[in-house]
Amino acid sequence: MYGTVILFLVIACLGWIIRECGLKTLEHFDAQRILYTGDYWDEYRIGDLYHLWHKEMALSRDITNMRNCRSGRCFPIDLYYHRTHFPGSIAANYHRYNVNGTKKNKVAMMQAIRDYEKSHLHIPTDCVLHMRVGDVVNTNQTRYTKINDKPWWDRLITQLGTHPEIKTITIIAGMHKKIPEQKSIEFIKSVQTMLNARGYKVVLHLGRSPDDDILTAYHSKYVVSTGGGYGRLLVEFARDNGSEHIVP
């Protein structure tokens, strides 16, 4: 009886770890969504919130039409919609500290991240590699993905080699839209294989909450991103917390 109870507890704990740490497998990706962060995060725009939002900005659409905005660069009539719809998130905390609605309020964002980390764990890693995936991969947009930019990846490998203390690289990737994932998964697998072949241990954090990924990068020793507004935010605040930004 006790053995059964212990086995049940072990399985339950393992399930919690997988769910919280984002340890998803890249196998059988046709059978499940690996990169989709879930319906809850569908309209979470922390990158745009920090880089674009300010109290006086012109507002063109309400929340129900937000997903139709080009590049996600518009906001609902509710100026503080992140605070209303994502309580406890980094974005909600940012609103709380950015009382004047200032664009790119770095002090407020740093405080928002520090507040979030009080109640959330992060997994230590030597280097975080943020990969922009999803629609931009499906349409072969090299700018934010580097999917067809071999020289960029060659430079990354060269620069990683100048830091022998880097043993573990954590790849973080996710997308907030329910679109085909296969091409993005294959892209991630190719990068994982490339890094493994050069002796790096690769940990995959896929489809996690964007806030948890920010926290992982925030405490990483080194950080690199293929691009995008979210990637810029992630790198900026990791660097401000002492991470070294690798720029291929």
C-alpha positions as CSV (number, residue, x, y, z in Angstrom):
1,M,0.0,0.0,0.0
2,Y,2.7,2.4,1.0
3,G,4.6,1.6,-2.2
4,T,1.6,2.5,-4.2
5,V,1.2,5.8,-2.4
6,I,4.9,6.7,-2.9
7,L,4.7,5.8,-6.6
8,F,1.6,8.1,-7.0
9,L,3.4,11.0,-5.3
10,V,6.5,10.5,-7.5
11,I,4.4,10.6,-10.6
12,A,2.4,13.6,-9.4
13,C,5.7,15.5,-8.6
14,L,7.1,14.6,-12.0
15,G,4.1,15.9,-13.7
16,W,4.3,19.2,-11.7
17,I,8.0,19.5,-12.7
18,I,7.3,19.0,-16.4
19,R,4.4,21.4,-16.3
20,E,6.3,24.1,-14.4
21,C,9.7,23.8,-16.0
22,G,8.5,23.4,-19.6
23,L,10.4,20.2,-20.1
24,K,8.5,19.2,-23.2
25,T,9.7,16.5,-25.7
26,L,10.3,17.3,-29.3
27,E,9.2,13.8,-30.3
28,H,5.7,13.1,-31.6
29,F,5.1,16.8,-32.2
30,D,2.2,16.1,-34.5
31,A,0.2,14.6,-31.6
32,Q,0.3,17.6,-29.3
33,R,1.0,21.3,-29.2
34,I,4.5,21.9,-27.8
35,L,5.1,25.6,-28.5
36,Y,1.6,27.1,-27.9
37,T,1.7,28.9,-24.6
38,G,-2.1,28.4,-24.0
39,D,-5.2,30.4,-24.5
40,Y,-4.6,32.4,-21.3
41,W,-1.6,34.2,-22.8
42,D,-3.2,34.8,-26.2
43,E,-3.3,38.6,-25.9
44,Y,-0.3,39.1,-23.7
45,R,1.9,41.7,-25.3
46,I,4.7,42.6,-22.8
47,G,7.2,43.4,-25.5
48,D,4.9,45.9,-27.2
49,L,3.7,47.2,-23.8
50,Y,7.3,48.2,-22.9
51,H,8.6,49.4,-26.3
52,L,5.4,51.1,-27.7
53,W,2.8,51.8,-25.0
54,H,2.4,55.2,-23.3
55,K,-0.5,57.0,-21.8
56,E,-1.0,59.4,-24.7
57,M,-0.7,57.0,-27.5
58,A,-3.5,56.9,-30.1
59,L,-5.8,53.9,-29.7
60,S,-7.4,52.4,-32.7
61,R,-9.1,49.2,-31.7
62,D,-10.7,47.6,-28.7
63,I,-9.7,44.3,-27.2
64,T,-12.0,42.1,-29.3
65,N,-10.3,43.3,-32.4
66,M,-6.8,43.2,-31.1
67,R,-5.7,40.0,-32.8
68,N,-6.4,41.7,-36.1
69,C,-3.9,44.5,-35.6
70,R,-0.9,44.4,-37.8
71,S,2.2,43.1,-36.0
72,G,0.2,43.3,-32.7
73,R,1.1,47.0,-32.5
74,C,-2.1,48.4,-31.2
75,F,-3.8,48.3,-27.9
76,P,-7.4,48.1,-26.6
77,I,-9.4,51.1,-25.4
78,D,-8.7,49.8,-21.8
79,L,-5.2,51.4,-21.4
80,Y,-4.5,49.1,-18.5
81,Y,-5.8,45.9,-20.0
82,H,-2.8,43.8,-19.0
83,R,-3.4,44.8,-15.4
84,T,-7.1,43.8,-15.7
85,H,-6.7,40.5,-17.7
86,F,-3.3,39.3,-16.4
87,P,-3.2,40.0,-12.6
88,G,0.1,39.1,-11.0
89,S,2.0,39.1,-14.3
90,I,5.1,41.2,-15.0
91,A,3.0,43.3,-17.3
92,A,0.4,44.0,-14.6
93,N,3.2,44.9,-12.2
94,Y,4.7,47.2,-14.8
95,H,1.5,49.1,-14.9
96,R,1.4,49.4,-11.2
97,Y,4.9,50.9,-11.0
98,N,4.6,53.0,-14.2
99,V,2.1,55.3,-12.6
100,N,2.7,58.1,-15.2
101,G,2.3,55.8,-18.2
102,T,5.9,56.6,-19.4
103,K,7.1,54.8,-22.5
104,K,10.0,52.3,-21.9
105,N,10.1,52.9,-18.1
106,K,13.1,50.8,-17.2
107,V,12.9,51.4,-13.5
108,A,9.2,50.2,-13.4
109,M,10.0,47.1,-15.5
110,M,12.9,46.1,-13.3
111,Q,10.7,46.4,-10.2
112,A,7.9,44.5,-12.0
113,I,10.3,41.6,-12.7
114,R,11.7,41.6,-9.1
115,D,8.2,41.4,-7.8
116,Y,7.3,38.5,-10.0
117,E,10.4,36.5,-9.0
118,K,9.4,36.7,-5.3
119,S,6.7,34.0,-6.0
120,H,8.2,32.2,-9.0
121,L,11.2,29.8,-9.2
122,H,13.8,30.0,-12.0
123,I,16.1,27.2,-13.2
124,P,19.8,28.2,-13.3
125,T,21.5,28.0,-16.7
126,D,24.8,29.2,-18.2
127,C,23.3,30.7,-21.4
128,V,19.8,31.4,-22.6
129,L,19.1,31.2,-26.4
130,H,15.7,32.8,-27.2
131,M,14.4,31.7,-30.6
132,R,11.6,33.6,-32.3
133,V,9.3,31.0,-33.8
134,G,5.8,30.6,-35.2
135,D,4.4,32.6,-38.0
136,V,7.8,34.2,-38.9
137,V,9.3,30.7,-39.3
138,N,6.4,29.5,-41.4
139,T,6.9,32.4,-43.8
140,N,10.7,32.2,-43.8
141,Q,11.3,35.6,-42.3
142,T,15.0,35.6,-41.5
143,R,15.2,38.9,-39.7
144,Y,13.7,37.7,-36.4
145,T,14.4,34.0,-36.7
146,K,17.8,33.6,-38.5
147,I,16.3,30.5,-40.0
148,N,18.2,30.9,-43.3
149,D,21.1,32.9,-41.9
150,K,23.9,30.4,-41.6
151,P,26.6,33.1,-41.1
152,W,24.7,34.2,-38.0
153,W,24.7,30.7,-36.5
154,D,28.3,30.3,-37.4
155,R,29.2,33.5,-35.6
156,L,27.2,32.4,-32.6
157,I,29.1,29.1,-32.4
158,T,32.4,31.0,-32.7
159,Q,31.4,33.4,-29.9
160,L,30.1,30.6,-27.6
161,G,33.5,29.0,-28.1
162,T,35.2,32.1,-26.5
163,H,33.3,31.4,-23.3
164,P,34.5,27.9,-22.1
165,E,32.5,28.3,-18.9
166,I,29.3,27.8,-20.9
167,K,28.3,24.2,-20.6
168,T,24.5,24.3,-20.6
169,I,22.4,26.3,-23.1
170,T,18.7,26.7,-22.4
171,I,16.6,27.3,-25.5
172,I,13.4,29.2,-24.8
173,A,10.7,29.4,-27.5
174,G,6.9,29.7,-27.6
175,M,4.0,31.2,-29.6
176,H,0.7,32.6,-28.6
177,K,-1.1,31.6,-31.8
178,K,-2.7,28.2,-32.7
179,I,-0.8,27.8,-36.0
180,P,1.2,24.9,-37.4
181,E,4.2,24.1,-35.3
182,Q,6.1,21.5,-37.3
183,K,8.5,23.8,-39.1
184,S,9.3,25.7,-35.9
185,I,9.9,22.3,-34.1
186,E,12.2,21.2,-36.9
187,F,14.1,24.4,-36.7
188,I,14.6,24.1,-32.9
189,K,15.7,20.5,-33.3
190,S,18.3,21.5,-35.9
191,V,19.7,24.1,-33.5
192,Q,19.7,21.6,-30.7
193,T,21.5,19.1,-32.8
194,M,24.1,21.7,-33.8
195,L,24.8,22.7,-30.2
196,N,24.9,19.0,-29.0
197,A,27.4,18.2,-31.7
198,R,29.7,20.9,-30.2
199,G,29.5,19.4,-26.7
200,Y,26.8,21.7,-25.2
201,K,24.0,20.3,-23.0
202,V,20.8,21.7,-24.3
203,V,17.7,22.2,-22.1
204,L,14.4,23.0,-23.8
205,H,11.9,25.4,-22.3
206,L,9.1,25.4,-24.8
207,G,5.6,26.8,-24.6
208,R,6.0,28.2,-21.1
209,S,4.6,31.5,-19.9
210,P,6.4,34.5,-21.3
211,D,7.0,35.8,-17.8
212,D,8.8,32.6,-16.7
213,D,11.1,32.8,-19.8
214,I,11.9,36.4,-18.9
215,L,12.8,35.3,-15.4
216,T,15.0,32.4,-16.7
217,A,16.9,34.9,-19.0
218,Y,17.1,37.5,-16.2
219,H,19.2,35.1,-14.1
220,S,21.3,33.6,-16.9
221,K,25.0,34.3,-17.1
222,Y,24.8,34.8,-20.9
223,V,21.8,35.6,-23.1
224,V,21.2,35.7,-26.9
225,S,18.1,36.2,-29.0
226,T,17.3,35.8,-32.7
227,G,15.2,39.0,-32.5
228,G,11.7,40.5,-32.1
229,G,10.3,42.9,-29.6
230,Y,9.9,40.3,-26.9
231,G,13.5,39.2,-27.5
232,R,14.8,42.7,-27.2
233,L,13.0,43.2,-23.8
234,L,14.3,39.8,-22.6
235,V,17.9,40.7,-23.5
236,E,17.7,44.2,-22.2
237,F,16.7,43.3,-18.7
238,A,18.9,40.2,-18.4
239,R,21.8,42.4,-19.3
240,D,20.8,45.0,-16.7
241,N,20.8,42.2,-14.1
242,G,24.4,41.3,-15.0
243,S,24.0,38.8,-17.9
244,E,26.4,39.2,-20.8
245,H,24.7,39.7,-24.2
246,I,26.2,37.6,-27.0
247,V,25.7,39.4,-30.3
248,P,26.5,37.2,-33.3
